[in-house]
Amino acid sequence: MDINLTHTGVFFDVDDTLYDHLMPFRKAVDAVVGVNETFPYEKAYHRMRYYSDILSLEMGGAGKMEEGQATEIMRRRRFQLTLAEFGIEVNEQQSAAIQAAYIGCQFDITMFDGARALLERLNRAGYVVGLITNGAEAHQMSKIKAMELDALIPPDRQFVSGKVGHDKPDRRIFDYVNEQTGTTPSDSIYIGDSWRNDVIGAIEAGWSVIWFNHRSAKPESDHLPHHIASSYEELNRLLLRNEIRSV
């Protein structure tokens, strides 16, 4: 599938798209459980993301996910459910310790190689560059602040589902972004790693999609992303090649 050549908006997911979200997970699990190099961290990480989404929806979505006892229980529960799939049973105290370690290193963020440079190049080329991320507003904004993204992406183009009121893959968050930025589905590209949230969500909203599949995940439905990239080098070629005009 080809990307429409008249795009003006390029929007990115945050977790595991702009920075490596696996590292906080791995550090937290290692610190408490002490698993070894043979443990399938990437597979377990994807399952943790799955349980985060499911449990969040059961609580009412990201808009309900600010600090509170129910939120903390959910966050601990996702680790218990994930690790149980891999034969590791953790009790309440251990899951709380994993969650504490996870939060403790989640804001020590290093963007993927080439991510900041690509954002800068897209801005110089005249594109409307923004973020669409699932999560509680304060939690996600702390990550955005840690990456110092305000200098590259204005706050009014940073869309957090907990504030908007709709979580990806609900197309309403994509519709809202179009309304707020003066873009349309036909001139918008979305880049994200999650098949369920990013690929399905954006395609259902009529956007073009680049699946940032840097972890060699498998498709989960019959939806067809317009392109697949596994690195920022590939994203550069796709987004800034001559066929996609500056606006």
Buried (B, 14 or more C-beta within 10 A) or exposed (E): EEBBEEBBBBBBBBBBBBBBBBBBBBBBBBBBBEBEEEBEBBBBBBBBBBBBBEBBEEBEBBBBBEEEEEBBBBBBBBBBBBBEEBEBEBEEEBBBBBBBBBBEBBEEBEBBEBBBEBBEBBBEBEBBBBBBBBBBBEBBBBBBEBBEBEEBBEEEBBBBBBBBEBBBBBBBBBBBBBEEBEBBBEBBBBBBBBBBBBBBBBBEBBBBBBBBBBEEBEBEEEBEBBBBBEEBEBBBEBBBEEEBEEE
